[in-house]
Amino acid sequence: MISRHKIRELAVQSLFSIETTKNNPEDAITSTMQLCDLDQEAVPDYLTFLVSGTIEHQAELDEQIATHLKNKWTVGRLSRIDRVILREGLFEMENSLEVPKKVAIDEAIEMAGDFGDKDSKSFINGILSNFVEG
């Protein structure tokens, strides 16, 4: 069984693939699973939920993220990986009943540390924290 943390990693990698190659979600997930030597595993439903949901709601997510960017920055100007992590993290925060928002943020920050640059962790935290009440 694939851990939820690994599913989040696979989701970010699949979304990055889609952002880069314009593949459809199913092909991106299949390719990512193969690259991670998980092609013998069944595709977890939660992975499909995260990737497909993030893609389906991308315009709305980008609008929400854009309201928290400073100095006339746009979502399109962000690095691809930061953009993908923000979208996936915000989608999970708003649509997963099983994951508390603060846990989703912590995991997005961890993904930023794994895949982003030196400033990604604090940037991701700063943006996603705007979406938590209190």
BELCOR-V376140 format. One record per residue. N is the residue number from 1. NEAR is the number of other C-alpha atoms within 8 Angstrom. Layout:
# BELCOR-V376140
{{N & NEAR} {N & NEAR}}
This chain:
# BELCOR-V376140
{{1 & 2} {2 & 6} {3 & 6} {4 & 6} {5 & 7} {6 & 8} {7 & 12} {8 & 10} {9 & 9} {10 & 12} {11 & 13} {12 & 13} {13 & 9} {14 & 14} {15 & 13} {16 & 11} {17 & 11} {18 & 12} {19 & 9} {20 & 6} {21 & 6} {22 & 7} {23 & 8} {24 & 7} {25 & 13} {26 & 7} {27 & 8} {28 & 13} {29 & 13} {30 & 9} {31 & 9} {32 & 11} {33 & 11} {34 & 9} {35 & 7} {36 & 7} {37 & 7} {38 & 8} {39 & 9} {40 & 5} {41 & 5} {42 & 5} {43 & 7} {44 & 8} {45 & 6} {46 & 7} {47 & 12} {48 & 13} {49 & 8} {50 & 13} {51 & 14} {52 & 9} {53 & 10} {54 & 12} {55 & 9} {56 & 6} {57 & 9} {58 & 9} {59 & 6} {60 & 7} {61 & 12} {62 & 10} {63 & 8} {64 & 8} {65 & 12} {66 & 10} {67 & 6} {68 & 8} {69 & 11} {70 & 5} {71 & 4} {72 & 5} {73 & 9} {74 & 8} {75 & 10} {76 & 6} {77 & 6} {78 & 9} {79 & 7} {80 & 8} {81 & 10} {82 & 12} {83 & 11} {84 & 12} {85 & 13} {86 & 13} {87 & 13} {88 & 13} {89 & 12} {90 & 11} {91 & 14} {92 & 12} {93 & 12} {94 & 7} {95 & 6} {96 & 8} {97 & 5} {98 & 4} {99 & 9} {100 & 8} {101 & 10} {102 & 7} {103 & 8} {104 & 12} {105 & 13} {106 & 9} {107 & 9} {108 & 13} {109 & 13} {110 & 9} {111 & 12} {112 & 15} {113 & 11} {114 & 6} {115 & 7} {116 & 12} {117 & 7} {118 & 6} {119 & 7} {120 & 12} {121 & 12} {122 & 8} {123 & 8} {124 & 14} {125 & 12} {126 & 8} {127 & 12} {128 & 12} {129 & 8} {130 & 8} {131 & 7} {132 & 8} {133 & 4} {134 & 2}}
